[in-house]
Amino acid sequence: MKTSLTFAGCLLMALSLLAWQPLAIRRNQVGCYPWQEKVIVVEGINPTGKVRVTTPTGKTMKPKARVREVLSPWSDKKRYVVDLGELTATGRYHISVGNEQCDLVVAEHPYHDIAKASLRLFYLIRSGVPIEQGGKYNRPLGHPDTCVFVHPSAASALRPAGTIIRSPYGWYDAGDYNKYVVNSAFSIGLMFAAYEWQRDYFSSQSTDIPESKNQTPDILDEMMFNLRWLLTMQDPTDGGVYHKLTTPNFEGFIMPTECRQPRYVVAKSVTATLDFAAVMADAARLFEPFQQDYPGFSAIAAAVSERAYQWAKEHPTAFYRQDQLKDPAITTGTYSDGNARDEIFWAASALYRLTGKQSYLDEARQHQPQRFSTPSWGNVAALGIFEWLSPIPLDDTSSMLRLLTDYCNAAVKDIGSSCFQSPYGNTPRDFGWGCLAERCCCEAFALLYADKILGTTKYRRAALQNADYLLGRNATGYCYVTGFGDRSPMHPHHRISAADNVEAPFPGMLVGGPNPAQQDKKDLKTPCPSNHPDESYLDVTESYASNEIAINWNASLVAFLCWLDAETAK
């Protein structure tokens, strides 16, 4: 078992954490484009006059490095931002600063493998089917979900409490084994936004999944696996959508085949129903060209989308309230939200694109946001803005574009004084639950999106700097995506990776990242090494606050890195 929760296992883990100290040199551990800036950050050592570079041909040189000194705003650690200048030949460069050494890879397609792995991860976390194309991660069928109970909170006249329904397929949501409509719909919606602008790229991308030989792009095949589950979460008697499919309590760190708790569909909610309506409207459009593989799906998706929207309009205060659920009580993830304005905006915008009906346009305009915020499951307004700023834009998009560009201009303005030469990671609010997704990746995605709309490359450099941060040029020295870089998470809060007897976790998983709130503090056997915002990270299985994985976080990684691979590899 890769990650043991026994005393001996925790002791070994603690000793390994104490033994390892990050290199003084922090850099992108995956790779850079030839034309991309080559910046490293050196901690604690003044590199002036000490930088040496050995080129891929074996030539050693002393570059004319530009050095900028900066203090961490939280720890008072002294860091030096070093621009190595023009290193454009492809290959592996050896960098030394005094006694500290590292390698820097320059490649024509440095993000291709990690981008593919981030999307392929969704195949590895499929529920209700055996995983047979996962290599060493193959596993038998778990959670068939052919015997799912209607919880009393979800009961209706034709589906009373205790009714057994089928609700198979879908993705395991995070470190746990449940399936949540809000997060599933959001994750698909974000990846749809990337697909719409990069169709040629995704059409040629193979992720080695069972559907790879059909006529549909693999990314849409993967979305369909989750869309099929989502269809089962709509009550056919009234159009409302159950909030989640869940066990009463989280399962232990065991494999899916060992789970024994009953599973329930729980309480219809207005937010889940609207998210469902939005993503089904988009799916109806995007799958229309692929009738050969999915005959009739687009018509079904369009119908269920409109029906869900109507239910939501009739139940505007049906918010999910877990504390009111009984027989049995439910203690798993809530994804609760007490404001549906952003969900209405997204759903109405998506339905207007699909149907052209004036009523949806009026609803969308009524609920239009006043500013752009990076997309998250709790605030999906950005997905609505992306509907408007699509390749075929909706009506007058000037106000939407202004919101996006105002956000992007604010994001990039302080890069020159930042600790790690990036727009992300410079204020305490950049760090917290899922920050590497909702702050770092989604910020970079917004920057790339704005460039695409404007027909420029003015924000691309900043997006690449966030990639540098994510992949190692940061305060902890981690590449935060499993399976890549010199130092990546080995013990994510992920049940299968902890229980599958494979040492390495699934590759391509983005962990949540530094979280100074440390909500898991009472559950940690190994204390977090730091309380500083950008260093509050711990690579142990118990650290769900900083080291869990989740589909929405990986969706942001897919959207960011696949777009980067598509757009900058041209």
C-alpha positions as CSV (number, residue, x, y, z in Angstrom):
1,M,0.0,0.0,0.0
2,K,1.6,3.2,-1.1
3,T,0.4,5.5,1.7
4,S,0.1,3.8,5.1
5,L,-2.0,5.3,7.9
6,T,-0.3,3.1,10.5
7,F,2.0,4.6,13.1
8,A,5.0,3.1,11.3
9,G,3.9,4.5,7.9
10,C,3.3,8.0,9.4
11,L,6.7,7.9,11.1
12,L,8.5,7.1,7.8
13,M,6.5,9.8,6.1
14,A,7.4,12.4,8.7
15,L,11.1,11.4,8.5
16,S,11.1,11.7,4.8
17,L,9.6,15.1,5.0
18,L,12.2,16.3,7.5
19,A,15.0,14.8,5.4
20,W,14.0,16.6,2.2
21,Q,14.5,20.3,1.8
22,P,13.6,22.1,-1.4
23,L,16.4,23.2,-3.6
24,A,17.4,26.9,-3.4
25,I,16.7,27.1,-7.1
26,R,13.0,27.0,-8.0
27,R,12.1,26.6,-11.7
28,N,9.5,25.1,-14.0
29,Q,10.3,21.4,-13.7
30,V,8.4,20.2,-16.8
31,G,9.7,22.5,-19.5
32,C,9.6,25.7,-21.5
33,Y,9.1,26.7,-25.1
34,P,12.2,28.0,-26.9
35,W,10.7,31.5,-27.1
36,Q,9.4,31.5,-23.5
37,E,11.2,33.5,-20.9
38,K,13.7,31.5,-18.8
39,V,13.4,32.6,-15.2
40,I,14.5,30.9,-12.1
41,V,14.1,32.0,-8.5
42,V,16.9,31.5,-6.0
43,E,16.2,31.5,-2.3
44,G,18.8,32.5,0.3
45,I,21.7,32.8,-2.0
46,N,22.7,35.9,-3.9
47,P,23.2,34.6,-7.4
48,T,24.9,37.7,-8.8
49,G,28.0,36.5,-10.6
50,K,27.4,32.8,-9.6
51,V,25.1,31.6,-12.3
52,R,26.5,29.0,-14.8
53,V,24.6,27.4,-17.6
54,T,25.7,24.2,-19.5
55,T,24.0,24.1,-22.8
56,P,22.5,20.9,-24.4
57,T,25.7,20.7,-26.5
58,G,27.9,20.6,-23.4
59,K,29.2,24.2,-23.6
60,T,29.4,26.0,-20.2
61,M,28.7,29.7,-20.2
62,K,28.2,32.6,-17.8
63,P,24.9,34.2,-18.9
64,K,24.2,37.9,-18.6
65,A,21.5,37.2,-16.0
66,R,19.3,39.9,-14.8
67,V,18.7,39.7,-11.0
68,R,15.9,41.2,-9.0
69,E,15.9,41.0,-5.2
70,V,12.6,40.6,-3.4
71,L,11.4,39.8,0.1
72,S,8.5,37.4,0.8
73,P,5.6,39.5,2.1
74,W,4.9,36.8,4.7
75,S,8.1,35.0,5.8
76,D,10.7,37.7,5.1
77,K,12.7,35.2,3.1
78,K,15.0,36.8,0.7
79,R,14.6,35.6,-2.9
80,Y,16.3,36.5,-6.2
81,V,14.4,36.5,-9.5
82,V,16.9,35.6,-12.2
83,D,16.2,36.0,-15.9
84,L,18.6,33.7,-17.7
85,G,18.1,35.5,-21.0
86,E,17.9,33.8,-24.4
87,L,18.1,30.0,-24.1
88,T,16.3,29.0,-27.3
89,A,17.9,25.8,-28.5
90,T,15.9,22.7,-27.5
91,G,17.4,20.3,-25.0
92,R,18.3,20.0,-21.4
93,Y,20.3,22.9,-19.8
94,H,22.2,22.4,-16.6
95,I,21.9,25.4,-14.2
96,S,24.2,26.0,-11.3
97,V,24.2,28.7,-8.7
98,G,27.2,28.1,-6.4
99,N,26.7,24.6,-5.1
100,E,23.0,24.4,-6.0
101,Q,22.2,22.7,-9.3
102,C,19.2,21.8,-11.4
103,D,18.1,21.2,-15.0
104,L,15.9,23.2,-17.2
105,V,14.3,21.6,-20.3
106,V,13.5,23.5,-23.4
107,A,11.2,21.7,-25.9
108,E,9.0,22.4,-28.9
109,H,6.0,20.9,-27.1
110,P,6.8,21.0,-23.4
111,Y,3.2,20.8,-22.1
112,H,1.9,18.1,-24.4
113,D,2.4,15.1,-22.1
114,I,1.1,16.8,-19.0
115,A,-1.9,18.2,-20.8
116,K,-2.8,14.8,-22.1
117,A,-2.4,13.2,-18.6
118,S,-4.6,15.9,-17.1
119,L,-7.5,14.9,-19.4
120,R,-6.8,11.1,-19.3
121,L,-7.1,11.3,-15.5
122,F,-10.9,11.4,-16.0
123,Y,-10.8,8.0,-17.5
124,L,-8.9,6.6,-14.5
125,I,-11.5,7.9,-12.1
126,R,-14.5,6.6,-14.0
127,S,-17.2,4.9,-11.8
128,G,-19.3,1.9,-12.5
129,V,-17.0,0.3,-15.1
130,P,-13.8,-1.8,-14.9
131,I,-10.7,0.2,-15.8
132,E,-9.0,-2.0,-18.4
133,Q,-6.8,0.5,-20.3
134,G,-5.1,2.0,-17.3
135,G,-2.0,-0.2,-17.3
136,K,-0.8,-0.7,-13.7
137,Y,-3.9,1.3,-12.6
138,N,-6.4,-1.2,-14.0
139,R,-9.1,-2.2,-11.5
140,P,-12.3,-4.2,-11.5
141,L,-15.8,-2.6,-11.6
142,G,-16.7,-0.7,-8.5
143,H,-19.9,1.1,-7.6
144,P,-22.2,-0.1,-10.4
145,D,-24.9,2.1,-8.9
146,T,-27.7,-0.1,-10.3
147,C,-29.3,-0.2,-6.8
148,V,-29.5,3.4,-5.6
149,F,-32.1,4.5,-3.0
150,V,-34.3,7.6,-3.2
151,H,-33.6,9.4,0.1
152,P,-36.6,10.9,2.0
153,S,-35.4,14.4,1.0
154,A,-35.6,13.4,-2.7
155,A,-39.0,11.6,-2.5
156,S,-41.9,12.5,-4.8
157,A,-45.3,11.0,-5.4
158,L,-44.1,8.6,-8.1
159,R,-40.7,8.0,-6.5
160,P,-41.4,7.6,-2.8
161,A,-38.5,7.2,-0.2
162,G,-36.8,3.9,-0.6
163,T,-37.5,3.6,-4.4
164,I,-34.6,1.9,-6.1
165,I,-33.3,3.6,-9.3
166,R,-30.3,3.0,-11.6
167,S,-27.7,5.8,-11.7
168,P,-24.5,4.3,-13.2
169,Y,-21.3,5.8,-14.7
170,G,-19.9,9.3,-14.0
171,W,-16.7,10.2,-12.3
172,Y,-15.7,9.9,-8.7
173,D,-15.8,13.5,-7.5
174,A,-12.6,14.0,-5.5
175,G,-10.7,12.0,-2.9
176,D,-14.0,10.3,-2.1
177,Y,-16.4,8.0,-4.0
178,N,-19.5,10.1,-4.3
179,K,-20.9,11.9,-7.4
180,Y,-22.1,15.5,-7.2
181,V,-24.2,17.2,-9.9
182,V,-23.0,20.8,-9.1
183,N,-19.3,19.9,-9.5
184,S,-19.8,17.5,-12.4
185,A,-21.7,20.1,-14.4
186,F,-19.2,22.8,-13.6
187,S,-16.3,20.6,-14.6
188,I,-17.8,19.7,-17.9
189,G,-18.8,23.3,-18.6
190,L,-15.2,24.6,-18.0
191,M,-13.8,21.9,-20.4
192,F,-16.5,22.7,-22.9
193,A,-15.3,26.3,-22.9
194,A,-11.8,25.2,-23.8
195,Y,-13.0,22.8,-26.5
196,E,-15.1,25.4,-28.3
197,W,-12.1,27.5,-29.1
198,Q,-9.6,24.7,-29.6
199,R,-11.7,22.1,-31.6
200,D,-8.9,21.2,-34.1
201,Y,-6.5,20.5,-31.2
202,F,-8.9,18.3,-29.3
203,S,-10.0,16.6,-32.5
204,S,-6.4,15.3,-33.0
205,Q,-5.8,14.5,-29.4
206,S,-5.9,10.8,-28.3
207,T,-6.1,10.0,-24.6
208,D,-6.1,6.2,-25.1
209,I,-9.6,5.5,-23.8
210,P,-12.0,2.8,-25.0
211,E,-13.8,5.3,-27.2
212,S,-10.6,6.6,-28.9
213,K,-11.3,4.8,-32.2
214,N,-14.7,6.4,-32.8
215,Q,-15.5,9.6,-34.8
216,T,-15.9,11.9,-31.7
217,P,-13.0,13.8,-30.1
218,D,-11.8,12.0,-27.0
219,I,-12.6,15.0,-24.8
220,L,-16.3,14.8,-25.8
221,D,-16.3,11.0,-25.3
222,E,-15.0,11.6,-21.8
223,M,-17.6,14.2,-21.1
224,M,-20.3,11.8,-22.4
225,F,-19.4,9.3,-19.8
226,N,-20.3,11.8,-17.1
227,L,-23.3,13.2,-19.1
228,R,-24.9,9.8,-19.1
229,W,-24.8,9.7,-15.4
230,L,-26.1,13.2,-15.1
231,L,-29.2,12.2,-17.2
232,T,-30.1,9.7,-14.5
233,M,-30.1,12.4,-11.8
234,Q,-33.1,14.2,-13.3
235,D,-36.5,13.1,-11.8
236,P,-38.5,12.2,-14.9
237,T,-41.7,13.1,-13.2
238,D,-41.0,16.8,-12.7
239,G,-37.7,17.8,-14.2
240,G,-35.9,18.6,-11.0
241,V,-32.3,17.3,-10.5
242,Y,-31.0,15.5,-7.4
243,H,-28.2,17.3,-5.7
244,K,-25.9,14.3,-5.4
245,L,-25.5,10.5,-5.3
246,T,-23.8,9.6,-2.0
247,T,-23.2,7.3,0.8
248,P,-24.4,8.6,4.2
249,N,-20.7,8.9,5.3
250,F,-17.4,9.0,3.5
251,E,-15.9,5.6,2.9
252,G,-12.6,4.7,4.4
253,F,-9.4,4.5,2.4
254,I,-10.4,1.3,0.6
255,M,-10.8,0.3,-3.0
256,P,-14.3,0.7,-4.6
257,T,-14.9,-3.0,-4.6
258,E,-14.6,-3.0,-0.8
259,C,-17.2,-0.3,-0.2
260,R,-20.4,-1.6,1.4
261,Q,-22.5,1.5,2.4
262,P,-25.8,2.0,0.7
263,R,-26.0,4.8,-1.9
264,Y,-28.7,7.5,-2.2
265,V,-29.8,10.2,-4.5
266,V,-30.5,13.2,-2.2
267,A,-32.7,16.3,-2.3
268,K,-33.3,18.2,-5.5
269,S,-31.7,21.7,-5.5
270,V,-32.1,24.8,-7.6
271,T,-28.4,25.1,-8.1
272,A,-27.8,21.5,-9.3
273,T,-30.8,21.8,-11.6
274,L,-29.6,25.0,-13.2
275,D,-26.1,23.7,-13.6
276,F,-27.6,20.6,-15.2
277,A,-29.7,22.8,-17.5
278,A,-26.6,24.8,-18.6
279,V,-24.4,21.9,-19.3
280,M,-27.1,19.9,-21.1
281,A,-27.8,22.9,-23.4
282,D,-24.1,23.1,-24.3
283,A,-23.9,19.3,-24.8
284,A,-26.9,19.5,-27.1
285,R,-25.0,21.9,-29.4
286,L,-21.6,20.3,-29.2
287,F,-22.6,16.8,-29.8
288,E,-24.9,17.6,-32.8
289,P,-22.1,16.8,-35.3
290,F,-21.5,13.4,-33.8
291,Q,-24.8,11.6,-34.4
292,Q,-23.0,8.6,-35.7
293,D,-21.6,7.8,-32.3
294,Y,-24.4,9.3,-30.2
295,P,-27.6,9.2,-32.2
296,G,-30.4,11.2,-30.7
297,F,-28.5,12.5,-27.8
298,S,-28.6,16.2,-28.8
299,A,-32.4,16.2,-28.9
300,I,-32.6,14.5,-25.5
301,A,-30.1,16.9,-24.0
302,A,-32.1,19.9,-25.3
303,A,-35.4,18.7,-23.9
304,V,-34.1,17.8,-20.5
305,S,-32.3,21.1,-20.3
306,E,-35.4,23.2,-20.9
307,R,-37.4,21.0,-18.5
308,A,-34.8,21.5,-15.8
309,Y,-34.7,25.3,-16.3
310,Q,-38.5,25.4,-15.9
311,W,-38.3,23.4,-12.6
312,A,-35.7,25.8,-11.3
313,K,-37.9,28.8,-12.1
314,E,-40.7,27.2,-10.2
315,H,-38.5,26.4,-7.2
316,P,-36.2,29.4,-6.8
317,T,-35.5,28.8,-3.0
318,A,-34.8,25.1,-3.2
319,F,-31.3,25.4,-1.9
320,Y,-29.4,22.3,-0.6
321,R,-29.5,22.2,3.2
322,Q,-27.7,19.1,4.4
323,D,-28.4,19.8,8.1
324,Q,-32.0,19.1,7.5
325,L,-31.6,15.6,6.0
326,K,-32.6,12.6,8.1
327,D,-33.2,8.9,7.8
328,P,-30.3,8.6,7.2
329,A,-28.3,11.8,8.0
330,I,-25.9,12.7,5.3
331,T,-22.3,13.9,6.2
332,T,-20.5,14.0,2.8
333,G,-19.6,17.0,0.7
334,T,-22.3,19.6,0.4
335,Y,-21.6,21.9,-2.6
336,S,-24.2,24.1,-1.1
337,D,-24.9,27.6,-2.3
338,G,-27.5,30.1,-1.2
339,N,-27.4,32.4,-4.3
340,A,-28.5,31.2,-7.7
341,R,-28.1,34.4,-9.7
342,D,-24.9,33.1,-11.3
343,E,-26.4,29.7,-12.1
344,I,-29.4,31.4,-13.8
345,F,-27.1,33.6,-15.8
346,W,-25.1,30.6,-17.0
347,A,-28.1,28.4,-17.8
348,A,-30.1,31.2,-19.5
349,S,-27.1,32.1,-21.6
350,A,-26.5,28.5,-22.6
351,L,-30.2,28.0,-23.5
352,Y,-30.3,31.2,-25.5
353,R,-27.3,30.0,-27.5
354,L,-29.2,26.7,-28.1
355,T,-32.7,27.9,-28.8
356,G,-32.5,31.6,-29.6
357,K,-35.6,32.2,-27.4
358,Q,-36.1,35.8,-26.2
359,S,-37.1,34.7,-22.7
360,Y,-33.7,33.2,-22.1
361,L,-31.9,36.3,-23.4
362,D,-34.0,38.5,-21.1
363,E,-33.1,36.2,-18.1
364,A,-29.5,36.3,-18.9
365,R,-29.3,40.1,-19.2
366,Q,-31.2,40.4,-15.9
367,H,-28.7,38.3,-14.1
368,Q,-25.5,39.5,-15.8
369,P,-22.6,39.9,-13.4
370,Q,-21.0,43.3,-12.7
371,R,-17.4,42.0,-12.7
372,F,-15.5,38.9,-13.9
373,S,-14.4,36.4,-11.2
374,T,-12.5,33.2,-12.0
375,P,-14.8,30.3,-12.5
376,S,-15.6,28.0,-9.6
377,W,-18.4,25.6,-8.7
378,G,-19.7,28.2,-6.3
379,N,-19.6,31.1,-8.8
380,V,-20.3,29.9,-12.4
381,A,-20.9,33.4,-13.8
382,A,-17.6,33.2,-15.7
383,L,-19.0,30.2,-17.6
384,G,-21.9,32.4,-18.6
385,I,-19.5,35.1,-19.8
386,F,-17.7,32.5,-21.8
387,E,-21.0,31.6,-23.5
388,W,-21.3,35.2,-24.6
389,L,-17.7,35.4,-25.7
390,S,-17.8,32.2,-27.7
391,P,-16.4,31.7,-31.2
392,I,-19.9,32.8,-32.4
393,P,-20.6,35.6,-29.9
394,L,-24.1,36.4,-28.6
395,D,-25.5,39.8,-29.6
396,D,-23.6,42.8,-28.1
397,T,-20.6,41.4,-26.1
398,S,-18.8,44.6,-25.4
399,S,-19.8,44.8,-21.8
400,M,-18.7,41.1,-21.2
401,L,-15.4,41.7,-22.9
402,R,-14.8,44.7,-20.8
403,L,-15.3,42.7,-17.6
404,L,-12.8,40.1,-18.8
405,T,-10.2,42.6,-19.9
406,D,-10.5,44.6,-16.7
407,Y,-9.8,41.4,-14.8
408,C,-6.8,40.5,-16.9
409,N,-5.3,44.0,-16.7
410,A,-5.5,43.9,-12.9
411,A,-4.1,40.3,-12.8
412,V,-0.9,41.2,-14.7
413,K,-0.1,44.7,-13.3
414,D,2.2,43.6,-10.4
415,I,4.2,40.8,-12.0
416,G,7.3,42.9,-12.1
417,S,7.4,43.2,-8.3
418,S,6.2,39.7,-7.5
419,C,8.2,37.0,-5.6
420,F,8.0,34.4,-8.4
421,Q,7.6,36.5,-11.5
422,S,3.9,35.5,-12.0
423,P,0.5,37.1,-11.7
424,Y,-0.6,34.4,-9.2
425,G,0.6,34.0,-5.7
426,N,1.1,37.6,-4.5
427,T,-1.6,38.2,-2.0
428,P,-3.0,36.0,0.9
429,R,-6.3,35.6,-0.9
430,D,-4.4,33.7,-3.6
431,F,-4.1,30.8,-1.2
432,G,-6.8,28.6,0.2
433,W,-9.0,25.6,-0.6
434,G,-8.3,24.6,-4.2
435,C,-6.3,27.7,-4.9
436,L,-4.1,26.2,-7.5
437,A,-7.2,25.5,-9.6
438,E,-9.6,28.4,-8.9
439,R,-6.8,31.0,-8.6
440,C,-3.8,29.9,-10.6
441,C,-5.2,27.7,-13.5
442,C,-8.4,29.6,-13.9
443,E,-6.6,33.0,-13.9
444,A,-4.3,31.7,-16.6
445,F,-7.2,30.3,-18.6
446,A,-8.9,33.7,-18.5
447,L,-5.8,35.4,-19.7
448,L,-5.5,33.0,-22.7
449,Y,-9.2,33.4,-23.4
450,A,-8.9,37.1,-23.5
451,D,-6.0,36.9,-25.9
452,K,-8.0,34.7,-28.2
453,I,-11.0,37.1,-28.2
454,L,-8.7,40.1,-28.8
455,G,-6.6,38.3,-31.4
456,T,-3.4,39.2,-29.6
457,T,-0.7,37.5,-27.4
458,K,-0.5,40.3,-24.8
459,Y,-1.6,38.1,-21.9
460,R,0.1,34.8,-23.0
461,R,3.3,35.6,-21.2
462,A,1.5,36.0,-17.9
463,A,-0.4,32.7,-18.4
464,L,3.0,31.0,-19.0
465,Q,4.3,32.5,-15.8
466,N,1.4,30.9,-13.9
467,A,2.5,27.6,-15.5
468,D,6.0,28.2,-14.2
469,Y,4.6,28.7,-10.7
470,L,2.3,25.7,-10.8
471,L,5.1,23.4,-12.1
472,G,7.8,24.3,-9.6
473,R,8.8,28.0,-9.5
474,N,7.1,28.5,-6.1
475,A,7.7,28.7,-2.4
476,T,7.5,24.9,-1.7
477,G,9.5,23.8,-4.7
478,Y,6.8,21.3,-5.7
479,C,5.5,20.6,-9.1
480,Y,1.9,20.4,-8.0
481,V,0.8,17.9,-10.7
482,T,1.3,14.2,-9.8
483,G,3.7,12.2,-12.0
484,F,5.6,15.2,-13.4
485,G,8.7,17.1,-12.4
486,D,11.4,16.3,-10.0
487,R,9.3,16.7,-6.9
488,S,5.6,16.1,-7.2
489,P,2.9,14.9,-4.7
490,M,3.2,11.2,-3.9
491,H,0.5,11.0,-1.2
492,P,-2.6,12.9,-2.4
493,H,-5.8,12.7,-0.5
494,H,-7.3,10.2,-2.9
495,R,-8.7,6.9,-1.8
496,I,-7.7,4.8,-4.8
497,S,-4.2,6.1,-4.9
498,A,-3.8,5.3,-1.2
499,A,-5.3,1.8,-1.5
500,D,-4.3,0.3,-4.9
501,N,-0.9,-1.1,-3.9
502,V,0.7,1.0,-6.7
503,E,3.5,3.3,-5.3
504,A,2.9,6.2,-7.6
505,P,-0.5,8.0,-7.6
506,F,-2.5,8.4,-10.8
507,P,-0.5,10.8,-13.1
508,G,-2.0,14.1,-14.1
509,M,-3.8,15.0,-10.9
510,L,-3.7,18.6,-9.6
511,V,-3.7,18.9,-5.8
512,G,-5.5,21.7,-4.1
513,G,-2.3,23.6,-3.0
514,P,-1.2,25.8,-0.1
515,N,-4.0,26.5,2.4
516,P,-3.2,28.5,5.4
517,A,-6.6,27.8,6.9
518,Q,-5.5,24.2,7.5
519,Q,-9.0,22.9,8.1
520,D,-7.4,19.4,8.4
521,K,-5.0,20.4,11.3
522,K,-6.8,18.2,13.9
523,D,-6.6,15.2,11.6
524,L,-2.9,15.5,10.8
525,K,-0.3,13.1,12.3
526,T,2.4,15.1,10.6
527,P,2.0,18.9,11.3
528,C,2.1,21.3,8.4
529,P,5.7,22.7,8.1
530,S,4.6,26.3,7.8
531,N,1.7,28.7,8.4
532,H,2.8,31.1,5.7
533,P,0.2,31.4,3.0
534,D,2.3,30.1,0.1
535,E,4.1,27.4,2.1
536,S,1.1,25.9,3.9
537,Y,1.2,22.6,2.0
538,L,1.8,19.1,3.1
539,D,2.2,16.0,0.9
540,V,0.5,13.5,3.2
541,T,-2.8,11.5,2.6
542,E,-4.5,13.0,5.6
543,S,-4.1,16.6,4.3
544,Y,-7.4,17.1,2.6
545,A,-7.1,20.8,3.0
546,S,-4.0,21.1,0.8
547,N,-3.5,17.7,-0.9
548,E,-6.9,16.5,-2.1
549,I,-7.7,16.1,-5.8
550,A,-11.1,17.0,-7.4
551,I,-12.7,16.9,-10.8
552,N,-13.3,20.6,-10.9
553,W,-9.6,21.3,-10.1
554,N,-8.5,18.9,-12.8
555,A,-11.0,20.5,-15.2
556,S,-9.2,23.8,-14.7
557,L,-5.8,22.0,-15.4
558,V,-7.2,20.5,-18.6
559,A,-8.6,23.9,-19.8
560,F,-5.4,25.7,-19.0
561,L,-2.7,23.3,-20.2
562,C,-4.5,21.9,-23.2
563,W,-5.2,25.5,-24.4
564,L,-1.6,26.3,-23.8
565,D,-0.4,23.3,-25.7
566,A,-2.8,24.0,-28.5
567,E,-2.3,27.8,-28.8
568,T,1.4,28.2,-28.2
569,A,2.6,25.1,-30.1
570,K,1.4,26.6,-33.4
